[in-house]
Amino acid sequence: ASTTLANSDDAGTAEGLYLKAIFAARTGKDAVVMSSLTSAFALDSSLKAKAKKDREFIKYYDNTAFMAL
């Protein structure tokens, strides 16, 4: 799925970057989660509210770097 997304037209969109962060969260790639969300939020700040409630990121809820995004 990650390769398909990377090769899609949506890879650089806010939604594509948000999905990349979900893939990274599922595979334990914390740095990719943070960088992908930072980029997604720069393109669409409304995704911040979604990420704070998204169960895909539950293990990051007590992470100060995540909450600072």
C-alpha positions as CSV (number, residue, x, y, z in Angstrom):
1,A,0.0,0.0,0.0
2,S,2.8,2.4,0.8
3,T,4.5,1.8,-2.6
4,T,1.1,2.4,-4.3
5,L,0.6,5.6,-2.5
6,A,4.2,6.8,-3.2
7,N,3.6,6.3,-6.9
8,S,0.2,7.9,-7.0
9,D,-0.8,11.4,-8.0
10,D,-2.0,11.9,-4.5
11,A,1.3,11.3,-2.8
12,G,2.1,14.9,-2.3
13,T,-1.4,16.0,-1.3
14,A,-2.5,16.6,2.3
15,E,-4.6,13.5,2.3
16,G,-1.8,11.4,0.7
17,L,0.7,12.6,3.4
18,Y,-1.8,11.9,6.1
19,L,-2.3,8.4,4.8
20,K,1.5,8.0,4.7
21,A,1.6,8.9,8.4
22,I,-1.0,6.2,9.1
23,F,1.2,3.6,7.3
24,A,4.2,4.8,9.3
25,A,2.3,4.6,12.6
26,R,1.3,1.1,11.8
27,T,4.9,0.0,11.1
28,G,6.5,1.9,14.0
29,K,8.3,4.6,11.9
30,D,7.9,7.4,14.3
31,A,10.0,10.0,12.4
32,V,8.0,9.4,9.2
33,V,4.8,9.9,11.2
34,M,6.0,13.3,12.4
35,S,7.4,14.5,9.1
36,S,4.4,13.3,7.1
37,L,1.9,14.9,9.5
38,T,3.9,18.1,9.5
39,S,3.8,18.3,5.7
40,A,0.1,17.3,5.6
41,F,-0.8,20.0,8.2
42,A,1.1,22.6,6.2
43,L,-1.1,21.9,3.2
44,D,-4.4,21.5,5.2
45,S,-4.5,22.6,8.8
46,S,-7.9,21.1,9.3
47,L,-6.2,17.7,9.5
48,K,-4.8,18.6,12.9
49,A,-8.1,18.2,14.6
50,K,-8.6,14.9,12.8
51,A,-5.2,13.5,13.8
52,K,-5.8,14.4,17.5
53,K,-8.9,12.1,17.5
54,D,-7.7,9.4,15.0
55,R,-7.2,6.1,16.7
56,E,-4.4,5.3,14.2
57,F,-2.2,7.7,16.3
58,I,-3.4,6.5,19.7
59,K,0.2,5.6,20.8
60,Y,1.3,9.1,20.1
61,Y,-1.3,10.9,22.2
62,D,1.1,11.2,25.1
63,N,4.0,12.2,22.8
64,T,4.8,15.9,23.3
65,A,6.2,16.2,19.8
66,F,3.0,14.8,18.3
67,M,0.8,17.0,20.4
68,A,2.9,20.1,19.5
69,L,2.1,19.5,15.8
